[in-house]
C-alpha cells in the first residue's frame, strides 16, 4: 500500500496544497484540480473542518485520486486524518511522533526538512519522502545540493513552487513538487471561476512533464 501510494505521487509529479479552502467549496476545488491532471490533493490540517473535508473527499473522489493531509504538527492530528481516510501525510517540520504514527498505520509520511542533517534524521526515523520546506529559500540548487550526498532521499520541494520553476526542481532531483498558491487562487474560488484553478493545475502538471521529457 505504501509503495503503491508513493509511486502514484511520483507518477503524478504534483501535490496540490488545498490550504484555507472552505468546506462548502472543497469539492468544486478538488474537481477543478483533478480536471487539470493533478491527482494528489493535500488538505491542510489548519483548514476549517479539515478532518471532515478529508473524509468527504476520500469518499467521493475517484479511485485514481489521492487525498492526503498537510501541515501536520503532531501525532494526534496525523492519526485523526488517517482515520478519516488520508492516504498520505505531509508536515512543515520533522516530528518523530508523526513519523512513528504514520509508519504504524502504513501511510506514507513526508516530514519538513531543510538541512542535510534534518533530512537524514527523518529518513532514518522512517520517513518515506522528505519535504524540503520552504523550498523558495534555497531554490532548485538547494535541492540538487541535498541530493548530491543524499541521493537515497526522495525529495518533494514545497513553498514557492510554480510553473516557472517546477521543472527546475524536477531536474534537480525532486520526485514531485508541492504547490499551493500557484494552483489555488482564492479570488477565483470566491467568484466561482473554477476553470482558472484547472488551468493552474494544468500548467504545473505540464511543467513537470516537460522537465521529465
Secondary structure, DSSP 8 states (H G I E B T S, - for coil): -HHHHHHHHHHH-EEEEE-S--TTTHHHHHHHHHHTT--EEEEETTSTTHHHHHHHHHHHS-TT-EEEEES--SHHHHHHHHHHT-SEEE-SS--HHHHHHHHHHT-EEEEEE-SHHHHHHHHHHT-SEEEETTHHHHHHHHHHHHHHH-TT--BEEESS--TTTHHHHHHTT-SEEEESTTT--HHHHHTT-HHHHHHHHHHHHHHHHHHH-
